[in-house]
Amino acid sequence: MLQLPDKEVVLPAEVGAALPANHPTAVIYLDESGVIKTDRFFGIGCLKVVDDPALRRSLHRQRQRLECMDEIHWSDFNKAPAAQGSLFDLAVAAIDSFFDLDGVSFCCAVADRQNGDLVGSYSSPWAAYEALSVQALDRTVGAEEVVSVVADHVDTPHDVRFEGEVKKELNRSRKRLAITTLTRAHSHAMEGLQLADLLLGAAMFDFRRGNDSPSPKSQKSQLCDYLLDRCGVPTFRPSGKEVVGKIKVEMRRRRRTRRGRRGRGGK
């Protein structure tokens, strides 16, 4: 039987100043869109949620109202004209919840291969993916904020340490503890990841469709247009747009790799 001490245990004095109970914190859901090695457009999106239970309650109420428990996944929406359904209605309601709730914001960094090779200056596509994730998180985390990050699950080679490398690099660049934990999760169990996927998918769709708008009956085009309408802008092209305090879409312009002066090889 466990014996408890007779006297109260006195813990050692804390080292340094403790953070106050109201120190700014948040959960960030990180998602990606595209294939970084081959696609023209590749994006990383970060959904920041100050009150995560409030977001989950809001989306759960919408699910109950619409009687739809399916996962919101951008790739599942129809490219061709099709009748709308409860999942489409749920996606619209999720966008409304995003705009209606305080303390919920979204930032994404989009890379265009036509503006320079995203992968060429890194040791591997995975290293480029990690670097772009750090940049997107750096634009999302507040100056003093401490966050936990949940990233969408992606199968990686056994020697890739995405979670540890991204956390270490952002904390190093901030010279403080900014990310406490970074873990991966499957989106079907995470409302925040599903909303991040929806917002990122709609933003990326606007860049991918360019000036040639698909049929207005396309579910994806309607969701994209609905997001743009809620943002109050006609398009995110060509360099992104910002709704202060709510959504920021940035086009990441990368200079082409220089190989020595005047085209000559150099070290």
N, C-alpha and C positions, 0 to 999 in steps of 0.2 A: 504493500500500500504506500502511495506517495505521501511523504511527510512534508508538510509545509513549515517554513521557518516561523518561530515564535514572534520575531520582530519584523517590522516592515522592511523590505529590501530597499536600500537606497542606491539609486543608479548613479553612475559617475556623472560629474558635471559635464554639460554639453560643451563641445568645442565650437567656437564661433557663434555667430548670431543665428537664431532659429528663424525660419520663415513665418510670417504671421498667418493666422488661420484664413484670412481673406486674400492671400497671395493669389494672383491670377493663374488659373490652371485651365486646361482644356483637353479634349480628346480629338485627335486628328485622324481621319480616315483617308488613306492614300491609295489611289488607283491609277492604272496606266491604260493607255489606248494606243493600239498600233503595234507593229513589229519594228523594233528599233533598228534592225540591220537592213531592212528592205523597204519599208513603207515611206512614202514621201512625208507624211505627217506622223509625228509621234508626240504623245502628250502625257504629262503627269498631273493629276489633280489632287488637291488636298481640301477635304471638307473639315472645317474646324467647328467643334461643338462645345460650347461652354457648359451647357446643361444637357448631358446626353440622355438621362431618363425622360426629360421633357420631349425630346425629339422622338424617342422610341414610343412614348405614349401617343403622341400625335399621329404617327404613321400607323400604329396599331389600331387606333380609332377609325382611321380611314379604311383600313383593311376590313374591319368589322362592318362598317357602313356599306362597303361595296361587295362584301362577302368574297374577298379575293385574298388568298394566302400564298399566292405564287410569288416567286422571286422576281424583283424588278431587275431586269438585265437588258442593257441596251441592244445587244445583238439579237434578242428575241423579238424585237419589234419589226413589223413588216416593212420591207423596202418597196414592195409592190402594193397597189391599191387593195385595201381590205376593209372589211367591216370592223368598227371599233368594238372593243370588249372591255371587260372589267379591269384587265391588267393595264390597258391604255388609260382608263379613267383613274386608276390608282397612281400611275405615273404623273398625270396632270395634278392630282391632289398632293402628291409628294413635292412637286415643284411649288405649289401654293404654300405648303407647310414650311418649306425652306425660306420663302420670303416673309411669311407671317411670324415666324418665331424669332425672338431676340437671341443674340449670342450664337447664331449659326451663320457661317460665311464660307465662301468657296474661292479658291485660287488655283489656277492651272497655268502651267508653262508648256507652250506648244513649240515644237521644233519642226522646221521645214527643211527637208533635204536639199531643196533648190537654193537655199541660202548658205549652203556649206555642209560638209560631211560631219555629222554629229558624232560618229564613232571613231573617225580616223586618228584623232589626237589622244585617244585612250588605249589602254593595253588590250581591251576586249569590249564587246558590246555590253557585257554586264557591268564593267567599270563605268561606261558611259551612262548606263541606266542608273547606277548608284549616284553619279555626279548630278544628273538631272533631278533626281529625287531630293538630293540635298538642297539644290537651288530652289526647288518648289517649296520645300519645307522652310527654307530661310525666308522666303517671301510671306510665309503664313504665320510663323511663330512670332508673337509679340516680343518687345524689347526685354521684358522681365518675365515673360510667361514660362511656365513649366508644363510640359505636355507629355501625354502618352500617345503613341502612334500605333494604329492598327492598319497594316498594309494588306491588300488583296493577295491571296495565295497565288504564287507563280512557281512552277517547277524550275529549279536552278541546278546547275552542276554541283557536285558534292563539295567542291573547293570554293564555291561562292558563299560569302558570309555577308549577305546584303544587310541584314538587320544590325549586326554589330558595326559594320563599316559606316553605314549612314548615320547611326547614332553617334559614333565616335567623331566623325567629321563635323557634324553640326555643332556638337558640344565643344569641339576644339576651336571652330571658327568663332563661336560666341564667347569662348573663354569662361564658360560657366556650365552648370547643369541646365540644359534646355529640354532635352528629351530624357525622360526617366526610363521608359521602356519602349521598345519597338518590336512588335510581333506580327506574324502573318496569320490570317484567318480566312476561312472560306466564306464567300459573300452571302450564301444562302442563310447563314445564321446571324448576319450583321445588317441591321437596317441602315446604319451609317454608310457602310460600304456600298449598299445598293443605291443609296441616294447619290453618293460620290460618282458611281458608275453612270448614273442617269445624267447628271450635270456635265460630266466630262464628255460622255458620248454625244450629247446635244451640241456642246461647244465645238468638238472636233468635227462633227457632221457639217457644221456651217463652213469650216475651212475646206473640207474635202469636196463639198458640192460646188465651191467657187461661185461664179456668177450665173451658173446654169441651175436654177432651182428645179428640183424634181416635181412630180405631180403633187398638188396640194392634198391628194388623198393618201399619200404615203404617211404612215404612222410616224416614222422618224422625222420627216420634214415638218409635220404638224407639231411634234414635241419640241423640235428645234425652234420653230417660229413662236411657239408659246413661251419658251424661255426668253427669247429675244424680246418679245412683247412685254414680259414682266420686267425685263431689264430696261425697257424704254429705248432700245437701240434697234436699227434695221439689220445690223450684221456685226459680227466680231472682227470681220476682215477689214483691212489687211494686217493690222498690227495689234489687234486686241482692243478691249474696252474695259471700263471699270465703273461699277456702281459702288460708290464709297461705302465701306462698312458691310457690304453684302457679297459682291462677286467681282473678281478680277481675272480677266483672261489676257495673258501676255504671249506675244509671239517672240520666241527666243531667236535672236539673229546671231549666228555664229560666223565669225570670219573664216575664210578658207585657210587651210594650213599652209604656211609659207615654208618653202624649202630652199633656204639660202637666199642670197641677194641676187636680183635680176635673173632668177631662174636657175642659178648654179647651186649645186649641192653644197651644203654647209653644215657645220656642227653647232 
